Amino acid sequence: MTMSRVLAPTKPVTAPPAASAPPRAGAPVYTNSAAAFFREPLLPIFTAISVMILVVVALHFARTAGLVAALWGAGGVAVAVWLRSGRGVYYDLCFGGLLATGIAAGELLAGNSYLLTTVFTAANMLEIVAAVVLARRFAPTLNLASVDGACRFLLSAAVLAPAPAALMSAAALYALEGANFLNSFQTYWFGHALGIAVIGTFGLALSRRQLVLLRKPLRMAEAAILLGLLIAVCLIVFFQSEVQVGFVVIPLLILFAARFRVLGVATGLVIVAVTAVGGTMAGEGPFVSAGPNLADQALLAQLMVLLGCMPILLVASLLEERDRLSDRAKAGQLRAERASAAKSRLLANVAHEIKSPVGGVIGIGELWRAGQLGPVNETQAEMAEMLVKTARQVEALAHDLLDVARAESGAVKVELRPTDVPGVLEDVRRATALRPEAEGIRLQVISEGDGLVALADSQRLNQVIANFASNAVKYGGAGGSVVFRATKIYDGVRIEVTDRGPGLSPEKQAQLFEPFNRLGLERSTVEGHGIGLALAKRLVELQGGTIGVSSTPGEGATFWVELPVA
């Protein structure tokens, strides 16, 4: 679920647009009305109170390595709210001050001394500020609905940000209490990383769109069933079982990813993390077998969630990213289909409007040339012949436009039946030999093997091959020969028309089948409109075949068609 970072105002804006100040660079704001909650003026106070409560709970129930808790939710809540509600430098300073007050109050209520309270408050604020700064720098969109965005947030805010605070806390505890440095460091780092990764992700993934979807009765029932099943499995695995079977929660998390995407997985990870660490703290579950050291037992629980379950979040991000790209592709396809339909209607209308007056011009020109409109001299006869020739070119263009419009609109029907390919090639060869531009060019038909019978529409196939042949003698006739070749392939028949002309560069090959693209020959003396190959491609596709070209500059070109065998 993509979280936009521009927040629409909750009230109509009366000031003109020019008077509104631009947002500070890097400051997260939102357009989604779901984010209105994060603009509540009392939100910083509520957040500070929540952080204080979570600090007290963690220090009372989750301490494993001396004074360090194995699961720390306060940092995740603070980071998520701060990232979604930050509005500028002054807001950040005030918000940070309230968080520090909440953390310090929680530390004192949990029984820590003033010195330890100061140390842990400084370490927690260092971690939270680092997470916010790194997330704004390396994951500015806060888009967990993409693999890139999720990885950036997890690596910057969850993995890197708690490390300096863990070093600071471990060093302070070693100096003040003589605590084991390694145990304190790893417990603090993994516990705080787990809190940001799980609770921070949940806070960033929560959106109005997801809540609206959950209002549907069936969707709500499905979510309740999956949550109930996951809770039951976690209670059994992490409180009742003494065997390392934590992997059984992974299929359920994958199911959450498939049905509820990032928010579903984040919710599931909260349940798994709380029950895994909670069972260990209660002296129950499979991690007790790690030995009498509670820090080692908690470490296994932390690693199970971080390394075994967190990757499922990336699966959810991938699925959500695919959904978004699929929606964009469908919308783009719909726009393209509408544009294509409009273009086809335009082509058909233009072609129809052209045909009638052009027919009249041809008739008048022929009457003029024949002298039926009065005596004509030699010059007038040549002009009349040129008029008729030009009009027939326009008429041919109108017919091509109609064919293209019909093909793209699906109005062209093909009748697929067994077609003798060598016979079609021979017919095209004979017709091509009668063209004036084919004079002096050797035309050859080569049939390799027997059974060269394709499932095709013979009339449309003849039209496609005739277009290839026409292009070969017009553009590649300088090579002196054109070869028509039919070959049996694995599951079809391949037809090739090869010339020995100048060939085509890779750039021109990529543009060949675009309508009205003559590859820079618009001003040449060679007649054409750039429609034939586009039409040929569509006709071949209607027959279930494929079309293409192989060419090397200076060595000619081979246009080919592959059709299913009859």
C-alpha positions as CSV (number, residue, x, y, z in Angstrom):
1,M,0.0,0.0,0.0
2,T,1.7,3.1,-1.2
3,M,1.8,5.9,1.4
4,S,1.7,9.3,-0.1
5,R,3.7,12.0,1.6
6,V,1.5,15.0,0.8
7,L,-1.3,15.6,3.2
8,A,-4.4,17.4,2.0
9,P,-5.7,20.1,4.3
10,T,-8.7,19.0,6.3
11,K,-10.4,22.4,5.7
12,P,-10.8,24.3,2.4
13,V,-7.9,26.6,1.7
14,T,-9.1,30.2,1.3
15,A,-5.8,31.7,0.5
16,P,-4.8,31.8,-3.2
17,P,-2.3,29.2,-4.4
18,A,0.5,31.7,-4.8
19,A,0.3,32.7,-1.1
20,S,0.9,29.1,0.1
21,A,4.4,28.5,1.2
22,P,6.2,25.5,-0.4
23,P,6.9,22.6,1.9
24,R,10.3,22.2,3.4
25,A,12.5,19.9,1.3
26,G,12.5,16.5,2.8
27,A,9.7,17.2,5.2
28,P,7.1,14.4,5.0
29,V,3.5,15.6,4.3
30,Y,0.5,13.7,3.0
31,T,-2.3,13.9,0.5
32,N,-4.1,10.9,1.8
33,S,-6.9,11.9,4.1
34,A,-6.1,8.8,6.1
35,A,-3.1,10.7,7.4
36,A,-5.3,13.3,9.1
37,F,-4.9,11.4,12.3
38,F,-1.2,12.3,12.2
39,R,-2.0,16.0,12.1
40,E,-3.9,16.0,15.4
41,P,-2.4,18.7,17.7
42,L,-2.4,16.3,20.7
43,L,-0.7,13.5,18.8
44,P,2.8,14.3,20.1
45,I,1.5,14.2,23.7
46,F,-0.3,10.9,23.0
47,T,2.9,9.5,21.5
48,A,5.0,10.5,24.5
49,I,2.5,8.8,26.8
50,S,2.5,5.7,24.7
51,V,6.3,5.6,24.7
52,M,6.4,6.0,28.4
53,I,4.0,3.1,28.9
54,L,5.9,0.9,26.5
55,V,9.2,1.7,28.3
56,V,7.7,0.7,31.6
57,V,6.3,-2.6,30.2
58,A,9.5,-3.5,28.4
59,L,11.7,-2.9,31.5
60,H,9.3,-4.8,33.8
61,F,8.7,-7.8,31.6
62,A,11.4,-8.1,28.9
63,R,14.7,-7.5,30.6
64,T,17.1,-10.3,29.7
65,A,20.7,-9.0,29.7
66,G,20.9,-7.2,33.1
67,L,19.1,-3.9,32.5
68,V,18.5,-4.3,28.7
69,A,15.2,-5.4,27.3
70,A,14.9,-8.0,24.5
71,L,12.0,-6.3,22.8
72,W,11.6,-2.5,22.7
73,G,8.5,-1.2,21.1
74,A,8.9,2.4,22.2
75,G,11.4,3.2,19.4
76,G,9.2,1.7,16.7
77,V,6.2,3.8,17.8
78,A,8.2,7.0,18.1
79,V,9.9,6.5,14.7
80,A,6.6,5.7,12.8
81,V,4.7,8.6,14.3
82,W,7.6,11.1,13.8
83,L,8.1,10.1,10.2
84,R,4.4,10.4,9.4
85,S,3.8,13.7,11.2
86,G,7.0,15.7,11.0
87,R,6.4,19.2,9.6
88,G,9.6,21.2,10.1
89,V,12.5,22.0,12.4
90,Y,10.5,23.5,15.2
91,Y,8.0,20.6,15.2
92,D,10.9,18.2,15.2
93,L,12.5,19.9,18.2
94,C,9.3,19.9,20.1
95,F,8.4,16.4,19.2
96,G,11.9,15.2,20.2
97,G,11.6,17.0,23.5
98,L,8.3,15.3,24.3
99,L,9.7,11.9,23.4
100,A,12.7,12.4,25.6
101,T,10.4,13.4,28.5
102,G,8.3,10.3,27.9
103,I,11.3,8.0,27.8
104,A,12.8,9.5,30.9
105,A,9.5,9.2,32.8
106,G,9.2,5.6,31.8
107,E,12.8,4.8,33.0
108,L,12.1,6.4,36.4
109,L,8.8,4.7,36.8
110,A,10.5,1.4,36.0
111,G,12.9,2.0,38.9
112,N,16.1,3.1,37.2
113,S,18.4,5.5,38.9
114,Y,18.8,9.1,37.7
115,L,22.1,8.2,36.1
116,L,20.8,5.2,34.2
117,T,17.7,7.1,33.2
118,T,19.9,9.8,31.7
119,V,22.1,7.3,29.9
120,F,19.2,5.2,28.5
121,T,17.2,8.3,27.6
122,A,20.2,9.7,25.6
123,A,20.7,6.3,23.9
124,N,17.1,6.0,23.0
125,M,16.9,9.5,21.6
126,L,20.1,8.9,19.6
127,E,18.5,5.8,18.1
128,I,15.2,7.4,17.3
129,V,16.7,10.6,15.8
130,A,19.2,8.5,13.8
131,A,16.3,6.3,12.5
132,V,14.3,9.4,11.5
133,V,17.2,11.1,9.8
134,L,18.4,8.0,7.9
135,A,14.9,7.1,6.8
136,R,14.3,10.7,5.5
137,R,17.7,10.5,3.7
138,F,17.6,7.0,2.2
139,A,13.9,6.2,2.1
140,P,12.3,9.6,1.6
141,T,9.1,8.3,0.1
142,L,8.5,5.9,3.1
143,N,7.0,3.6,0.4
144,L,6.9,0.1,2.0
145,A,4.8,-1.1,-1.0
146,S,8.0,-1.6,-3.0
147,V,10.9,-3.9,-2.4
148,D,13.3,-1.0,-2.8
149,G,11.5,1.2,-0.4
150,A,11.1,-1.6,2.2
151,C,14.7,-2.5,2.0
152,R,15.9,1.1,2.3
153,F,13.7,1.6,5.4
154,L,14.7,-1.6,7.1
155,L,18.4,-1.3,6.5
156,S,18.6,2.4,7.4
157,A,16.1,2.8,10.2
158,A,16.0,-0.7,11.7
159,V,19.4,-2.1,11.2
160,L,21.8,0.8,11.2
161,A,20.1,3.4,13.5
162,P,20.1,1.2,16.8
163,A,23.8,0.3,16.5
164,P,25.4,3.5,17.9
165,A,22.9,3.5,20.7
166,A,23.6,-0.1,21.5
167,L,27.4,0.7,21.7
168,M,26.7,3.6,24.0
169,S,24.4,1.6,26.3
170,A,26.6,-1.4,26.5
171,A,29.7,0.8,27.3
172,A,27.8,2.7,30.0
173,L,26.5,-0.5,31.6
174,Y,29.9,-2.1,31.5
175,A,31.4,1.0,33.2
176,L,28.6,1.5,35.8
177,E,27.4,-2.0,36.5
178,G,30.2,-4.3,35.2
179,A,27.6,-5.9,32.8
180,N,28.8,-8.2,30.0
181,F,29.5,-5.9,27.1
182,L,28.6,-8.3,24.3
183,N,25.4,-9.5,25.9
184,S,24.2,-5.9,26.5
185,F,25.2,-4.8,23.0
186,Q,23.6,-7.6,21.1
187,T,20.4,-7.7,23.2
188,Y,20.0,-3.9,22.9
189,W,20.7,-3.9,19.1
190,F,18.5,-6.8,18.2
191,G,15.7,-5.8,20.5
192,H,15.5,-2.2,19.3
193,A,16.0,-3.2,15.7
194,L,13.1,-5.7,16.1
195,G,10.9,-3.0,17.6
196,I,11.6,-0.5,14.7
197,A,11.3,-3.2,12.0
198,V,8.0,-4.6,13.3
199,I,6.2,-1.8,15.0
200,G,7.7,1.0,12.8
201,T,6.6,-0.9,9.7
202,F,3.1,-1.5,11.1
203,G,2.8,2.3,11.8
204,L,4.0,3.3,8.3
205,A,1.8,0.7,6.5
206,L,-1.4,1.7,8.3
207,S,-3.5,3.6,5.9
208,R,-7.1,4.6,5.3
209,R,-7.3,2.5,2.2
210,Q,-6.6,-0.7,4.2
211,L,-9.1,0.3,6.9
212,V,-11.7,0.9,4.3
213,L,-11.1,-2.5,2.8
214,L,-11.4,-4.1,6.3
215,R,-14.9,-2.6,6.6
216,K,-16.2,-5.1,4.2
217,P,-17.8,-8.0,6.2
218,L,-16.1,-10.8,4.4
219,R,-12.7,-9.1,4.5
220,M,-13.1,-8.4,8.2
221,A,-14.1,-12.0,8.8
222,E,-11.1,-13.3,6.9
223,A,-8.7,-11.0,8.8
224,A,-10.2,-12.1,12.1
225,I,-9.9,-15.8,11.2
226,L,-6.3,-15.4,10.1
227,L,-5.4,-13.4,13.2
228,G,-7.0,-15.9,15.5
229,L,-5.3,-18.8,13.8
230,L,-1.9,-17.0,14.0
231,I,-2.3,-16.2,17.7
232,A,-3.3,-19.8,18.5
233,V,-0.3,-21.2,16.6
234,C,2.1,-18.7,18.2
235,L,0.8,-19.6,21.7
236,I,1.3,-23.2,21.0
237,V,4.7,-22.9,19.4
238,F,6.2,-20.3,21.7
239,F,4.6,-21.3,25.0
240,Q,3.7,-25.0,24.9
241,S,6.2,-26.6,22.5
242,E,9.7,-27.5,23.5
243,V,10.7,-28.3,19.9
244,Q,12.2,-25.7,17.5
245,V,9.1,-25.5,15.2
246,G,9.0,-21.7,14.9
247,F,9.0,-22.1,11.1
248,V,5.4,-23.1,11.1
249,V,4.4,-19.5,11.4
250,I,6.0,-18.7,8.1
251,P,3.2,-20.2,5.9
252,L,0.7,-18.1,7.9
253,L,2.7,-15.0,7.3
254,I,2.9,-15.8,3.6
255,L,-0.9,-16.1,3.6
256,F,-1.1,-12.7,5.3
257,A,1.2,-11.3,2.5
258,A,-1.0,-12.8,-0.2
259,R,-4.3,-11.6,1.3
260,F,-3.4,-8.3,3.1
261,R,0.0,-7.4,1.8
262,V,2.4,-5.2,3.9
263,L,-0.1,-4.2,6.6
264,G,-1.1,-7.9,7.1
265,V,2.5,-9.1,7.4
266,A,3.4,-6.2,9.8
267,T,0.4,-7.1,12.0
268,G,1.5,-10.8,12.0
269,L,5.1,-9.9,12.8
270,V,3.9,-7.9,15.9
271,I,2.1,-11.0,17.1
272,V,5.0,-13.3,16.4
273,A,7.6,-11.0,18.0
274,V,5.5,-10.5,21.2
275,T,4.7,-14.2,21.7
276,A,8.3,-15.4,20.8
277,V,10.0,-13.0,23.2
278,G,7.2,-13.3,25.8
279,G,7.3,-17.1,25.9
280,T,11.1,-16.9,26.4
281,M,10.7,-14.4,29.2
282,A,8.1,-16.7,30.9
283,G,10.6,-19.6,30.7
284,E,8.5,-21.5,28.2
285,G,8.8,-22.5,24.6
286,P,11.6,-23.9,22.4
287,F,14.2,-21.3,23.1
288,V,14.7,-22.4,26.7
289,S,16.9,-25.2,25.4
290,A,19.6,-22.7,24.4
291,G,20.9,-22.8,28.0
292,P,20.4,-21.1,31.4
293,N,21.4,-17.7,30.1
294,L,18.2,-15.7,29.4
295,A,20.1,-13.4,27.1
296,D,21.0,-16.3,24.8
297,Q,17.5,-17.6,24.9
298,A,16.1,-14.2,23.9
299,L,18.8,-13.8,21.2
300,L,17.4,-17.0,19.5
301,A,13.9,-15.6,19.6
302,Q,15.0,-12.3,18.2
303,L,17.0,-13.9,15.4
304,M,14.1,-16.2,14.6
305,V,11.8,-13.1,14.0
306,L,14.5,-11.0,12.3
307,L,16.0,-13.6,10.0
308,G,13.2,-16.1,9.7
309,C,10.1,-14.0,9.5
310,M,11.1,-10.4,8.4
311,P,11.9,-11.5,4.8
312,I,8.2,-12.2,4.4
313,L,7.7,-8.5,4.5
314,L,9.7,-8.2,1.3
315,V,7.4,-10.8,-0.3
316,A,4.4,-8.6,0.7
317,S,6.2,-5.5,-0.7
318,L,6.8,-7.4,-4.0
319,L,3.2,-8.4,-4.3
320,E,2.0,-4.9,-3.6
321,E,4.4,-3.5,-6.1
322,R,3.2,-6.0,-8.6
323,D,-0.4,-4.9,-7.9
324,R,0.4,-1.3,-8.4
325,L,2.3,-1.9,-11.7
326,S,-0.5,-4.2,-12.8
327,D,-3.1,-1.4,-12.2
328,R,-0.9,1.1,-14.0
329,A,-0.5,-1.3,-16.9
330,K,-4.3,-2.0,-17.1
331,A,-5.0,1.7,-17.0
332,G,-2.4,2.4,-19.7
333,Q,-3.7,-0.5,-21.8
334,L,-7.3,0.9,-21.5
335,R,-6.1,4.4,-22.6
336,A,-4.1,2.8,-25.5
337,E,-7.1,0.8,-26.6
338,R,-9.3,3.9,-26.6
339,A,-6.7,5.9,-28.5
340,S,-6.3,3.1,-31.0
341,A,-10.1,2.8,-31.5
342,A,-10.3,6.6,-32.1
343,K,-7.4,6.4,-34.5
344,S,-9.0,3.5,-36.4
345,R,-12.3,5.4,-36.7
346,L,-10.4,8.5,-38.0
347,L,-8.5,6.4,-40.5
348,A,-11.7,4.8,-41.8
349,N,-13.5,8.1,-42.1
350,V,-10.6,9.7,-43.9
351,A,-10.2,6.8,-46.2
352,H,-13.9,6.9,-47.1
353,E,-13.9,10.6,-47.6
354,I,-10.8,10.3,-49.9
355,K,-12.1,7.5,-52.1
356,S,-15.1,9.2,-53.7
357,P,-13.4,12.4,-55.0
358,V,-10.3,10.5,-56.0
359,G,-12.4,8.2,-58.1
360,G,-13.9,11.2,-59.8
361,V,-10.4,12.6,-60.5
362,I,-9.3,9.3,-62.0
363,G,-12.3,9.2,-64.3
364,I,-11.8,12.8,-65.5
365,G,-8.1,12.2,-66.0
366,E,-8.7,9.1,-68.1
367,L,-11.3,10.9,-70.2
368,W,-8.8,13.8,-70.7
369,R,-6.0,11.4,-71.6
370,A,-8.2,9.6,-74.1
371,G,-9.2,12.8,-75.8
372,Q,-12.9,12.5,-75.0
373,L,-13.0,15.9,-73.5
374,G,-11.5,17.5,-76.6
375,P,-8.3,17.4,-78.6
376,V,-5.1,17.0,-76.4
377,N,-1.5,17.5,-77.4
378,E,1.4,15.4,-76.2
379,T,2.2,17.5,-73.2
380,Q,-1.4,17.5,-72.1
381,A,-1.5,13.7,-72.5
382,E,1.5,13.3,-70.3
383,M,0.0,15.6,-67.7
384,A,-3.3,13.6,-67.8
385,E,-1.3,10.4,-67.3
386,M,0.6,11.9,-64.4
387,L,-2.7,13.1,-62.9
388,V,-4.2,9.5,-63.1
389,K,-1.1,8.0,-61.7
390,T,-1.0,10.3,-58.7
391,A,-4.7,9.8,-58.1
392,R,-4.3,6.0,-58.2
393,Q,-1.5,6.4,-55.6
394,V,-3.9,8.3,-53.4
395,E,-6.6,5.7,-54.0
396,A,-4.1,2.9,-53.0
397,L,-3.3,4.9,-49.8
398,A,-7.1,5.1,-49.0
399,H,-7.4,1.3,-49.5
400,D,-4.4,0.7,-47.2
401,L,-5.8,3.1,-44.6
402,L,-9.1,1.2,-44.7
403,D,-7.2,-2.1,-44.3
404,V,-5.2,-0.8,-41.3
405,A,-8.4,0.5,-39.7
406,R,-10.2,-2.7,-40.2
407,A,-7.3,-4.8,-39.0
408,E,-6.8,-2.8,-35.8
409,S,-10.6,-2.7,-35.0
410,G,-10.8,-6.5,-35.5
411,A,-13.1,-6.2,-38.6
412,V,-10.7,-8.1,-40.8
413,K,-11.7,-11.8,-40.7
414,V,-9.3,-14.5,-41.7
415,E,-10.3,-18.0,-42.9
416,L,-7.6,-20.4,-41.8
417,R,-7.2,-23.5,-44.0
418,P,-4.4,-25.6,-45.3
419,T,-2.4,-23.4,-47.7
420,D,0.3,-24.6,-50.1
421,V,3.1,-22.2,-49.3
422,P,5.3,-22.9,-52.4
423,G,2.3,-22.2,-54.6
424,V,1.7,-18.8,-52.9
425,L,5.3,-17.9,-53.3
426,E,5.2,-18.8,-57.0
427,D,2.1,-16.7,-57.5
428,V,3.7,-13.7,-55.8
429,R,6.9,-14.2,-57.9
430,R,5.0,-14.1,-61.1
431,A,3.0,-11.0,-60.1
432,T,6.2,-9.3,-58.9
433,A,8.0,-10.0,-62.2
434,L,5.4,-7.9,-64.0
435,R,6.2,-4.8,-62.0
436,P,8.3,-2.2,-63.9
437,E,10.8,-1.9,-61.0
438,A,11.5,-5.7,-61.1
439,E,13.1,-5.4,-64.6
440,G,16.6,-6.9,-64.5
441,I,16.1,-8.5,-61.1
442,R,16.3,-12.3,-60.8
443,L,13.4,-13.7,-58.8
444,Q,13.8,-17.2,-57.4
445,V,11.6,-19.5,-55.4
446,I,13.3,-22.2,-53.2
447,S,11.3,-24.8,-51.3
448,E,13.3,-26.8,-48.8
449,G,11.6,-30.1,-47.9
450,D,8.1,-31.5,-48.3
451,G,4.9,-30.8,-46.4
452,L,5.2,-27.1,-46.7
453,V,1.5,-26.6,-46.0
454,A,0.6,-23.9,-43.5
455,L,-2.6,-23.2,-41.7
456,A,-3.3,-19.7,-43.1
457,D,-5.6,-17.5,-45.1
458,S,-4.2,-17.8,-48.6
459,Q,-5.4,-14.3,-49.7
460,R,-4.0,-12.5,-46.7
461,L,-0.8,-14.5,-46.8
462,N,-0.4,-13.5,-50.5
463,Q,-0.9,-9.9,-49.5
464,V,1.8,-10.1,-46.9
465,I,4.4,-11.8,-49.1
466,A,3.5,-9.4,-52.0
467,N,4.3,-6.5,-49.7
468,F,7.7,-8.1,-48.8
469,A,8.4,-8.7,-52.5
470,S,7.4,-5.1,-53.4
471,N,9.8,-3.7,-50.8
472,A,12.5,-6.1,-51.9
473,V,12.5,-4.9,-55.5
474,K,12.0,-1.2,-54.6
475,Y,14.6,-0.9,-51.9
476,G,16.8,-3.9,-52.4
477,G,16.7,-4.3,-56.2
478,A,20.2,-2.9,-56.5
479,G,21.4,-6.4,-55.4
480,G,20.1,-7.9,-58.6
481,S,18.2,-10.8,-57.0
482,V,15.3,-11.6,-54.7
483,V,14.9,-15.1,-53.2
484,F,11.5,-16.5,-51.9
485,R,12.2,-19.4,-49.5
486,A,9.9,-21.8,-47.7
487,T,11.3,-24.0,-44.9
488,K,9.8,-26.5,-42.5
489,I,10.5,-25.7,-38.9
490,Y,9.7,-27.6,-35.7
491,D,6.0,-26.8,-35.5
492,G,5.3,-24.6,-38.5
493,V,6.5,-23.2,-41.9
494,R,8.9,-20.4,-42.2
495,I,8.7,-18.1,-45.2
496,E,11.6,-15.8,-46.1
497,V,12.0,-13.0,-48.7
498,T,15.6,-12.1,-49.1
499,D,17.2,-9.3,-51.1
500,R,20.8,-8.2,-51.6
501,G,20.2,-4.5,-51.1
502,P,21.9,-2.0,-48.7
503,G,20.4,-3.7,-45.6
504,L,19.0,-2.1,-42.5
505,S,20.7,-0.9,-39.3
506,P,19.4,-2.2,-35.9
507,E,17.8,1.2,-35.3
508,K,15.8,1.1,-38.5
509,Q,14.9,-2.6,-37.9
510,A,13.3,-1.5,-34.6
511,Q,11.1,1.0,-36.4
512,L,10.1,-1.1,-39.4
513,F,6.6,-2.1,-38.4
514,E,5.5,1.3,-37.2
515,P,2.7,2.8,-39.4
516,F,3.7,5.7,-41.7
517,N,7.4,5.3,-40.8
518,R,9.5,5.2,-44.0
519,L,12.8,5.2,-42.2
520,G,13.9,8.6,-43.7
521,L,12.9,7.8,-47.3
522,E,10.0,10.2,-47.3
523,R,11.7,12.5,-49.8
524,S,13.1,9.7,-52.0
525,T,11.9,8.9,-55.5
526,V,10.7,5.5,-54.3
527,E,6.9,5.4,-53.9
528,G,5.3,4.3,-50.6
529,H,3.4,5.4,-47.6
530,G,4.9,3.3,-44.8
531,I,1.7,1.4,-44.1
532,G,2.4,-2.0,-45.8
533,L,4.6,-3.6,-43.1
534,A,2.4,-2.4,-40.3
535,L,-0.6,-4.0,-42.0
536,A,1.4,-7.1,-42.8
537,K,2.3,-7.5,-39.1
538,R,-1.3,-7.3,-38.1
539,L,-2.4,-9.8,-40.8
540,V,0.2,-12.3,-39.7
541,E,-0.8,-12.0,-36.1
542,L,-4.4,-12.6,-37.0
543,Q,-3.3,-15.9,-38.6
544,G,-1.5,-16.9,-35.4
545,G,2.0,-16.3,-36.8
546,T,5.0,-14.2,-36.1
547,I,6.8,-11.8,-38.4
548,G,10.3,-10.2,-38.3
549,V,13.4,-9.1,-40.1
550,S,17.0,-10.1,-40.1
551,S,19.5,-7.7,-41.7
552,T,23.1,-6.5,-41.7
553,P,24.0,-3.2,-43.2
554,G,25.5,-3.7,-46.6
555,E,24.4,-7.4,-46.9
556,G,20.7,-7.2,-47.7
557,A,17.7,-8.0,-45.6
558,T,15.5,-11.0,-45.0
559,F,11.9,-10.5,-44.0
560,W,10.3,-13.7,-42.6
561,V,7.0,-15.1,-41.4
562,E,6.4,-18.2,-39.3
563,L,3.0,-19.8,-39.5
564,P,1.6,-23.0,-37.8
565,V,1.8,-26.1,-39.9
566,A,-1.5,-27.5,-41.2
